[in-house]
């Protein structure tokens, strides 16, 4: 199970190095082309063609690395795939259509339609490429949101599957909508820092100054607005997620004890999972409660209280596990079905404890086993706390950077601030890191559940041998590292070559 988690984490984190840049670059290209179509200035056409090349390289490798993820649901997480297949089928099928049919079609038109489309037609195609990439992300995030806060489906004890009961509830859950907007905006920040950093590199070397200055200005405006949105929507996502997943919230804030509101906020802490406490913490009084609950009176549940509450839920869920086993032997057992219905709300907690049951017989569980299952319901506090802190810290640093960059570029001084241009080239990496830390916060914070409070992660894994998983993990690590190296090499080659006028395609025809 642990090796399957590592393999999926490896492929997902590599894939997400390509996704955010695709999400943001699409709309940046559309913005540049809009200026070109409205004004007809040659420099914007060259900007469009240059940045399009970098976008296409990133898009191609994003598709290549993303294919494996959907296959891994079936190969490494077979019971999970059976469990949620009825729910996941719709959003993943729509995503595949949008990613591989819609996007591929319009990208083809964007690349090869320069001489065949009018300016306005090509502009529409570029906007459709940007929109298609973001809609593709929407369906993936809808599926992920179901894992975080399962809505729109119910569990059938006879088929052992979640069955879709309301597509609108699945699509428009608070988690799905907040996650989509937050993730999309994070992609816009990534693209803005990427474009600004490359433009700064050109200005440092005195190359393509007109193009670089204009690109930098567009990127900083786009980046400042997007970063403000990321921070605002991140607060909304934290509020939504805190209500749905109190254990994740406790881990994000390293809150072990339930304090009387308004509780203090841990700016920095060193959580110790074994002691269920922080070895040290720097705290700001009265800040945590209004920050995460938007009130002054609502308490924030600490991990210790959640463990006590969840131990009761584990005990209540054990009869549901026994009833499920009885139904598997006799689907017509009315008494077992009635027992299951009384305890179905805590089935997941009973399954969490089954991991410690000899031969899977939960009647043989000891009190210590039940308590350990309740302790397991709290994620790795150290990893979640610091992943969250690093993500937030990077977002605040990027906001300050884009603000300063916008001031410099509006004053037409940015090309003379060489220290700032050097900083700008280094800032390219920060949004990518923030995105990785964000996904670690979301996914590690959901543990030990693969579907929150319904299906434990240990139960969802396929029965592969350790040797098979070690071998495939090594192959994937080598393959994806090769993809990343190839991506960086191709982009560096294009950047060094630069947006030379001689490489540009024939100008677009005037609109009819």
Secondary structure, 3 states (H helix, E strand, C coil): CHHHHHHHHHHHHHHHHHHHHHHHHHHHHHHHHHHHHHHCCHHHHHHHHHHHHHHHHHHHHHHHHHHHHHHHHHHHCHHHHHHHHHHHHHHHHHHHHHHHHHHHHHHHHHHHCCCCCEHHHHHHHHHHHHHHHHHHHHHHHHHHHHHHCCCCEEEECCCCEEEECCHHHHHCCHHHHHHHHHHHHHHHHHHHHHHHHHHHHHHHCCCCHHHHHHHHHHHHHHHHHHHHHHHHHHHHHHHHHHHHCHHHHHHHCCCCCCCCCCCCEEEEEEEECCCCEEEEEEEECCHHHHHHHCCCCCCCCCHHHHHHHHHHHHHHHHHHHHHHHHHHHCCCCHHHHHHHHHHHHHHHHHHHHHCCCHHHCHHHCCHHHHHHHHHHCCCCHHHHHHHHHHHHHHHHHHHHHHHHHHHHHHCCCHHHCHHHHHHHHHCHHHHHHHHHHHHHHHHHHHCCEEECCCEEHHHHCCCCCHHHHHHHHHHHHHHHHHHHHHHHHHHHHHHHHCCCHHHCCCCCECCC
